[in-house]
Amino acid sequence: MSKIIVVGDIVTDIVAVVEQPVAPASDTPASILSTGGGAGANTAAWLAAAGIDVTLCGVVGDDDAGDIRLAELEVRGVRLAVRRDPDAVTGSVVVLASGDDRTMLTDRGANLRLSPDDIDATLAGAPEAIHLHLSGYALLDDGSRTAALHALTAAAERGLTTSVDAASAAPLRAVGGGKFLEWVRATDALFVNVDEAQALLDTEERDPSVLARNLARWCGIAVVKLGSGGAASYIVGSSDVLTVEAAKAVAVDATGAGDAFAAGYLAAWLAGADGREALSVGAEMGALAVGAVGARPSDS
């Protein structure tokens, strides 16, 4: 019986971990790994690792990459409501990772084919679900935006709580922070990092407490992630901003850390934890993610 539905992207990550500045127009030594990625798929994998019954809704190509991506998610215990599109290729992302920093080159591929019918079929197949989590990438792309908006509306109509991860600062600026905030208005929880919060609010402000308070005017809970600096959450109706320290970790690859944080937070919050405890669990799961190459839970 699925309790959480995750709607979002499924891709192949080609992760290059570099330990020195990249030399333009020349060679730079790197450790390179091809693995499963995509914000939606990553969050679903971390939820499953936490023992949560989770269903992933998305689209992959009818290709070898799609076979591999779905097989690895199924092995991890993720229920799949994923459509195979014969006219699209499975998405892929090149990740340049160096400690806390990562730069991504993205080919969205079949993720752009997500449709409202995919959402309806997933909701119909998981009548016991209590929460829907949406990867913001689905909102940022023209091809999948209608389905993403439908997911939030349809989930709310069915009485599910909802959450959105804002995804990435540059595309947020491209579509406009004000537009994105209108799209996620009344969402129960919104996850952002400081750069994403600045993009949404069109501000140079970097104080996480100020950012969280302003974002919480648009949603139930605004969670501002600070990476190695911890996290801050402002809850409407409270005069307090909750903060927790970051969990101890040696950053190897930050890819998927935010996805893991969201999974930890949601797992605790939906189990009845208060805001501070949910933040702590999120921080701990994020620390696990940055300690290894790749965006998914370690098999070890």
C-alpha beads as a LAMMPS data file, in Angstrom:
LAMMPS data file: protein, C-alpha beads

300 atoms
299 bonds

1 atom types
1 bond types

-500.0 500.0 xlo xhi
-500.0 500.0 ylo yhi
-500.0 500.0 zlo zhi

Masses

1 110.0

Atoms # bond

1 1 1 0.000 0.000 0.000
2 1 1 1.666 3.196 -1.187
3 1 1 1.693 6.138 1.215
4 1 1 3.706 8.697 -0.731
5 1 1 3.560 9.469 -4.441
6 1 1 6.583 11.161 -5.991
7 1 1 6.105 12.858 -9.360
8 1 1 9.247 13.724 -11.230
9 1 1 12.218 13.052 -13.372
10 1 1 14.135 9.857 -14.050
11 1 1 17.521 10.203 -15.737
12 1 1 20.946 8.687 -16.167
13 1 1 23.584 10.699 -14.298
14 1 1 27.094 10.757 -15.746
15 1 1 28.988 12.055 -12.721
16 1 1 32.525 13.394 -13.092
17 1 1 34.168 14.078 -9.729
18 1 1 37.042 16.540 -10.150
19 1 1 39.570 17.524 -7.493
20 1 1 41.078 20.504 -9.309
21 1 1 39.802 23.360 -11.481
22 1 1 38.548 22.269 -14.894
23 1 1 40.997 23.264 -17.632
24 1 1 39.006 24.873 -20.481
25 1 1 39.712 23.446 -23.953
26 1 1 42.043 20.840 -22.434
27 1 1 42.073 17.763 -20.163
28 1 1 41.206 17.527 -16.463
29 1 1 41.553 14.272 -14.472
30 1 1 38.265 13.015 -13.022
31 1 1 36.584 9.953 -11.579
32 1 1 33.565 9.185 -13.767
33 1 1 30.503 7.112 -12.904
34 1 1 27.278 6.423 -14.781
35 1 1 24.362 5.887 -12.420
36 1 1 20.685 6.527 -11.788
37 1 1 19.551 10.089 -11.193
38 1 1 16.711 12.557 -11.491
39 1 1 15.326 14.533 -8.551
40 1 1 12.046 12.629 -8.427
41 1 1 13.651 9.202 -8.744
42 1 1 16.315 10.098 -6.176
43 1 1 13.771 11.201 -3.591
44 1 1 11.725 8.055 -4.182
45 1 1 14.833 5.890 -3.712
46 1 1 15.734 7.616 -0.438
47 1 1 12.144 7.281 0.813
48 1 1 12.210 3.567 0.038
49 1 1 15.550 3.260 1.859
50 1 1 13.866 4.850 4.884
51 1 1 11.209 2.131 4.815
52 1 1 8.491 4.313 3.284
53 1 1 6.032 2.793 0.826
54 1 1 6.501 5.045 -2.207
55 1 1 5.252 5.154 -5.792
56 1 1 7.153 7.036 -8.495
57 1 1 5.247 8.627 -11.400
58 1 1 7.295 9.576 -14.457
59 1 1 8.231 8.816 -18.047
60 1 1 11.270 7.118 -19.570
61 1 1 12.123 6.107 -23.101
62 1 1 11.549 2.638 -24.473
63 1 1 15.316 2.082 -24.553
64 1 1 18.115 0.286 -22.730
65 1 1 18.661 3.236 -20.394
66 1 1 14.996 3.134 -19.405
67 1 1 15.262 -0.595 -18.675
68 1 1 18.248 -0.034 -16.400
69 1 1 16.801 2.969 -14.575
70 1 1 13.511 1.214 -13.792
71 1 1 15.155 -2.054 -12.778
72 1 1 17.415 -0.369 -10.226
73 1 1 14.486 1.541 -8.711
74 1 1 12.382 -1.602 -8.468
75 1 1 15.217 -3.445 -6.737
76 1 1 15.351 -0.634 -4.179
77 1 1 11.671 -1.144 -3.380
78 1 1 10.161 1.776 -5.288
79 1 1 6.733 1.088 -6.773
80 1 1 6.681 2.203 -10.401
81 1 1 3.915 4.096 -12.177
82 1 1 6.257 4.946 -15.044
83 1 1 5.214 5.097 -18.679
84 1 1 7.543 3.979 -21.463
85 1 1 7.449 6.382 -24.412
86 1 1 8.668 4.814 -27.682
87 1 1 9.149 8.243 -29.270
88 1 1 11.511 9.644 -26.645
89 1 1 14.852 8.774 -25.059
90 1 1 15.435 8.409 -21.352
91 1 1 16.789 11.663 -19.941
92 1 1 20.431 12.138 -19.037
93 1 1 22.509 14.620 -17.062
94 1 1 26.250 15.280 -17.049
95 1 1 27.300 16.296 -13.534
96 1 1 30.600 18.031 -12.777
97 1 1 31.052 17.508 -9.034
98 1 1 33.626 18.987 -6.694
99 1 1 32.915 18.784 -2.957
100 1 1 29.820 20.864 -2.146
101 1 1 29.598 22.201 -5.703
102 1 1 28.093 20.573 -8.768
103 1 1 27.289 21.837 -12.243
104 1 1 24.799 19.991 -14.429
105 1 1 24.305 19.743 -18.187
106 1 1 20.803 18.424 -18.761
107 1 1 18.939 16.557 -21.492
108 1 1 15.403 16.156 -20.127
109 1 1 14.411 13.566 -22.742
110 1 1 11.255 11.576 -21.960
111 1 1 10.620 13.568 -18.770
112 1 1 9.123 16.271 -20.984
113 1 1 6.370 13.820 -22.015
114 1 1 4.742 13.642 -18.565
115 1 1 0.972 14.108 -18.986
116 1 1 -2.102 14.661 -16.806
117 1 1 -3.192 11.124 -17.744
118 1 1 -0.005 9.810 -16.095
119 1 1 -0.951 11.655 -12.925
120 1 1 -4.536 10.411 -12.915
121 1 1 -3.481 6.808 -13.497
122 1 1 -0.994 7.012 -10.614
123 1 1 -3.501 8.519 -8.199
124 1 1 -6.119 5.945 -9.180
125 1 1 -3.605 3.161 -8.572
126 1 1 -2.671 4.435 -5.102
127 1 1 -5.961 5.286 -3.353
128 1 1 -4.297 4.895 0.066
129 1 1 -1.677 7.596 -0.588
130 1 1 -1.544 10.446 1.913
131 1 1 1.044 12.737 0.315
132 1 1 2.292 13.812 -3.125
133 1 1 5.793 15.202 -3.605
134 1 1 6.596 17.019 -6.854
135 1 1 10.017 17.673 -8.336
136 1 1 10.143 21.307 -9.398
137 1 1 11.795 20.352 -12.674
138 1 1 8.393 19.160 -13.888
139 1 1 7.080 22.705 -13.375
140 1 1 10.092 24.374 -14.955
141 1 1 9.738 22.635 -18.335
142 1 1 6.993 23.698 -20.755
143 1 1 6.393 20.102 -21.829
144 1 1 5.620 18.740 -18.356
145 1 1 4.191 21.828 -16.627
146 1 1 0.528 21.077 -17.338
147 1 1 0.927 17.632 -15.785
148 1 1 2.790 19.036 -12.790
149 1 1 0.120 21.634 -12.062
150 1 1 -2.528 18.946 -12.488
151 1 1 -0.686 16.763 -9.976
152 1 1 -0.852 19.428 -7.260
153 1 1 -4.505 20.204 -7.947
154 1 1 -5.656 16.596 -8.217
155 1 1 -3.771 15.573 -5.079
156 1 1 -5.290 18.421 -3.059
157 1 1 -8.765 17.539 -4.326
158 1 1 -8.243 13.982 -3.059
159 1 1 -7.187 15.253 0.365
160 1 1 -3.467 14.538 0.028
161 1 1 -0.891 16.879 1.481
162 1 1 1.648 18.150 -1.051
163 1 1 5.256 19.274 -1.246
164 1 1 7.471 20.728 -3.965
165 1 1 11.239 20.909 -4.347
166 1 1 12.153 24.131 -6.162
167 1 1 14.856 22.237 -8.113
168 1 1 17.396 24.733 -9.490
169 1 1 18.093 28.471 -9.370
170 1 1 18.931 29.188 -13.020
171 1 1 15.733 27.713 -14.515
172 1 1 13.717 29.381 -11.746
173 1 1 15.075 32.747 -12.864
174 1 1 14.325 31.841 -16.474
175 1 1 10.621 31.166 -15.843
176 1 1 10.309 33.859 -13.157
177 1 1 10.210 33.345 -9.424
178 1 1 6.820 35.016 -9.089
179 1 1 5.262 32.626 -11.587
180 1 1 6.690 29.603 -9.797
181 1 1 5.374 30.812 -6.437
182 1 1 1.911 31.193 -7.965
183 1 1 2.127 27.624 -9.257
184 1 1 2.973 26.253 -5.795
185 1 1 0.660 28.525 -3.827
186 1 1 -0.950 26.630 -0.900
187 1 1 1.493 23.722 -1.178
188 1 1 1.989 22.238 2.284
189 1 1 5.804 22.285 2.120
190 1 1 8.320 23.953 -0.190
191 1 1 11.999 22.918 -0.214
192 1 1 14.621 25.400 -1.449
193 1 1 18.274 26.236 -1.010
194 1 1 19.398 29.829 -0.526
195 1 1 20.107 30.435 -4.228
196 1 1 16.675 29.087 -5.171
197 1 1 15.002 31.188 -2.484
198 1 1 16.724 34.286 -3.862
199 1 1 15.549 33.418 -7.374
200 1 1 11.974 32.904 -6.206
201 1 1 11.848 36.158 -4.258
202 1 1 14.016 38.187 -6.669
203 1 1 16.207 39.361 -3.819
204 1 1 19.864 39.569 -2.810
205 1 1 18.910 38.689 0.776
206 1 1 20.781 35.606 2.062
207 1 1 19.516 35.396 5.644
208 1 1 17.704 32.038 5.672
209 1 1 15.283 33.170 8.353
210 1 1 14.167 36.155 6.299
211 1 1 13.937 34.039 3.153
212 1 1 11.931 31.341 4.940
213 1 1 9.470 33.847 6.426
214 1 1 8.847 35.448 3.033
215 1 1 8.410 32.114 1.263
216 1 1 6.043 30.868 3.960
217 1 1 3.533 33.484 2.789
218 1 1 3.014 31.235 -0.225
219 1 1 2.940 27.780 1.381
220 1 1 2.382 25.957 4.633
221 1 1 6.042 25.296 5.492
222 1 1 9.103 26.790 3.837
223 1 1 12.295 24.791 4.324
224 1 1 15.505 26.606 3.423
225 1 1 18.423 24.202 3.052
226 1 1 21.879 25.509 3.883
227 1 1 23.979 22.531 2.816
228 1 1 26.846 22.165 5.267
229 1 1 25.321 25.074 7.182
230 1 1 22.192 23.179 8.246
231 1 1 18.577 24.119 7.489
232 1 1 15.935 26.620 8.557
233 1 1 12.191 26.137 8.518
234 1 1 9.483 28.706 9.105
235 1 1 6.018 27.430 9.941
236 1 1 3.007 29.697 9.425
237 1 1 1.339 30.484 12.704
238 1 1 4.593 30.376 14.647
239 1 1 6.789 33.338 15.469
240 1 1 9.846 31.086 15.563
241 1 1 12.233 30.031 12.825
242 1 1 13.458 26.520 13.502
243 1 1 17.104 25.712 12.783
244 1 1 19.248 22.610 13.077
245 1 1 22.952 22.048 12.604
246 1 1 24.132 20.171 9.551
247 1 1 25.003 16.531 10.123
248 1 1 28.728 15.813 10.016
249 1 1 29.898 14.627 6.598
250 1 1 32.879 14.806 4.276
251 1 1 31.458 16.100 0.999
252 1 1 32.477 13.916 -1.936
253 1 1 29.600 14.617 -4.317
254 1 1 26.662 16.923 -3.518
255 1 1 24.492 15.453 -6.292
256 1 1 21.132 14.404 -4.861
257 1 1 21.750 15.831 -1.388
258 1 1 18.632 18.005 -1.574
259 1 1 16.585 15.058 -2.826
260 1 1 17.760 12.971 0.119
261 1 1 17.050 15.835 2.525
262 1 1 13.470 16.096 1.244
263 1 1 12.987 12.337 1.657
264 1 1 14.238 12.379 5.234
265 1 1 12.146 15.402 6.147
266 1 1 8.979 13.956 4.601
267 1 1 9.473 10.525 6.158
268 1 1 9.722 12.063 9.625
269 1 1 7.106 14.792 9.168
270 1 1 4.442 12.458 7.781
271 1 1 5.119 10.082 10.675
272 1 1 4.169 12.856 13.100
273 1 1 7.570 14.381 13.935
274 1 1 7.706 18.058 14.797
275 1 1 9.517 20.535 12.560
276 1 1 12.853 20.391 14.365
277 1 1 12.997 16.604 14.343
278 1 1 11.995 16.469 10.667
279 1 1 14.779 18.940 9.830
280 1 1 17.297 16.829 11.734
281 1 1 16.312 13.641 9.911
282 1 1 16.500 15.493 6.611
283 1 1 19.969 16.805 7.451
284 1 1 21.171 13.331 8.400
285 1 1 19.943 11.838 5.131
286 1 1 21.469 14.697 3.156
287 1 1 24.804 14.011 4.855
288 1 1 24.638 10.382 3.759
289 1 1 24.095 11.544 0.184
290 1 1 27.106 13.870 0.006
291 1 1 29.423 11.247 1.483
292 1 1 29.402 9.066 -1.655
293 1 1 29.478 9.531 -5.414
294 1 1 26.021 9.451 -6.985
295 1 1 22.577 10.616 -5.924
296 1 1 21.123 7.398 -4.539
297 1 1 21.484 5.476 -1.241
298 1 1 24.648 3.416 -0.984
299 1 1 24.312 -0.349 -1.427
300 1 1 26.915 -0.951 1.263

Bonds

1 1 1 2
2 1 2 3
3 1 3 4
4 1 4 5
5 1 5 6
6 1 6 7
7 1 7 8
8 1 8 9
9 1 9 10
10 1 10 11
11 1 11 12
12 1 12 13
13 1 13 14
14 1 14 15
15 1 15 16
16 1 16 17
17 1 17 18
18 1 18 19
19 1 19 20
20 1 20 21
21 1 21 22
22 1 22 23
23 1 23 24
24 1 24 25
25 1 25 26
26 1 26 27
27 1 27 28
28 1 28 29
29 1 29 30
30 1 30 31
31 1 31 32
32 1 32 33
33 1 33 34
34 1 34 35
35 1 35 36
36 1 36 37
37 1 37 38
38 1 38 39
39 1 39 40
40 1 40 41
41 1 41 42
42 1 42 43
43 1 43 44
44 1 44 45
45 1 45 46
46 1 46 47
47 1 47 48
48 1 48 49
49 1 49 50
50 1 50 51
51 1 51 52
52 1 52 53
53 1 53 54
54 1 54 55
55 1 55 56
56 1 56 57
57 1 57 58
58 1 58 59
59 1 59 60
60 1 60 61
61 1 61 62
62 1 62 63
63 1 63 64
64 1 64 65
65 1 65 66
66 1 66 67
67 1 67 68
68 1 68 69
69 1 69 70
70 1 70 71
71 1 71 72
72 1 72 73
73 1 73 74
74 1 74 75
75 1 75 76
76 1 76 77
77 1 77 78
78 1 78 79
79 1 79 80
80 1 80 81
81 1 81 82
82 1 82 83
83 1 83 84
84 1 84 85
85 1 85 86
86 1 86 87
87 1 87 88
88 1 88 89
89 1 89 90
90 1 90 91
91 1 91 92
92 1 92 93
93 1 93 94
94 1 94 95
95 1 95 96
96 1 96 97
97 1 97 98
98 1 98 99
99 1 99 100
100 1 100 101
101 1 101 102
102 1 102 103
103 1 103 104
104 1 104 105
105 1 105 106
106 1 106 107
107 1 107 108
108 1 108 109
109 1 109 110
110 1 110 111
111 1 111 112
112 1 112 113
113 1 113 114
114 1 114 115
115 1 115 116
116 1 116 117
117 1 117 118
118 1 118 119
119 1 119 120
120 1 120 121
121 1 121 122
122 1 122 123
123 1 123 124
124 1 124 125
125 1 125 126
126 1 126 127
127 1 127 128
128 1 128 129
129 1 129 130
130 1 130 131
131 1 131 132
132 1 132 133
133 1 133 134
134 1 134 135
135 1 135 136
136 1 136 137
137 1 137 138
138 1 138 139
139 1 139 140
140 1 140 141
141 1 141 142
142 1 142 143
143 1 143 144
144 1 144 145
145 1 145 146
146 1 146 147
147 1 147 148
148 1 148 149
149 1 149 150
150 1 150 151
151 1 151 152
152 1 152 153
153 1 153 154
154 1 154 155
155 1 155 156
156 1 156 157
157 1 157 158
158 1 158 159
159 1 159 160
160 1 160 161
161 1 161 162
162 1 162 163
163 1 163 164
164 1 164 165
165 1 165 166
166 1 166 167
167 1 167 168
168 1 168 169
169 1 169 170
170 1 170 171
171 1 171 172
172 1 172 173
173 1 173 174
174 1 174 175
175 1 175 176
176 1 176 177
177 1 177 178
178 1 178 179
179 1 179 180
180 1 180 181
181 1 181 182
182 1 182 183
183 1 183 184
184 1 184 185
185 1 185 186
186 1 186 187
187 1 187 188
188 1 188 189
189 1 189 190
190 1 190 191
191 1 191 192
192 1 192 193
193 1 193 194
194 1 194 195
195 1 195 196
196 1 196 197
197 1 197 198
198 1 198 199
199 1 199 200
200 1 200 201
201 1 201 202
202 1 202 203
203 1 203 204
204 1 204 205
205 1 205 206
206 1 206 207
207 1 207 208
208 1 208 209
209 1 209 210
210 1 210 211
211 1 211 212
212 1 212 213
213 1 213 214
214 1 214 215
215 1 215 216
216 1 216 217
217 1 217 218
218 1 218 219
219 1 219 220
220 1 220 221
221 1 221 222
222 1 222 223
223 1 223 224
224 1 224 225
225 1 225 226
226 1 226 227
227 1 227 228
228 1 228 229
229 1 229 230
230 1 230 231
231 1 231 232
232 1 232 233
233 1 233 234
234 1 234 235
235 1 235 236
236 1 236 237
237 1 237 238
238 1 238 239
239 1 239 240
240 1 240 241
241 1 241 242
242 1 242 243
243 1 243 244
244 1 244 245
245 1 245 246
246 1 246 247
247 1 247 248
248 1 248 249
249 1 249 250
250 1 250 251
251 1 251 252
252 1 252 253
253 1 253 254
254 1 254 255
255 1 255 256
256 1 256 257
257 1 257 258
258 1 258 259
259 1 259 260
260 1 260 261
261 1 261 262
262 1 262 263
263 1 263 264
264 1 264 265
265 1 265 266
266 1 266 267
267 1 267 268
268 1 268 269
269 1 269 270
270 1 270 271
271 1 271 272
272 1 272 273
273 1 273 274
274 1 274 275
275 1 275 276
276 1 276 277
277 1 277 278
278 1 278 279
279 1 279 280
280 1 280 281
281 1 281 282
282 1 282 283
283 1 283 284
284 1 284 285
285 1 285 286
286 1 286 287
287 1 287 288
288 1 288 289
289 1 289 290
290 1 290 291
291 1 291 292
292 1 292 293
293 1 293 294
294 1 294 295
295 1 295 296
296 1 296 297
297 1 297 298
298 1 298 299
299 1 299 300
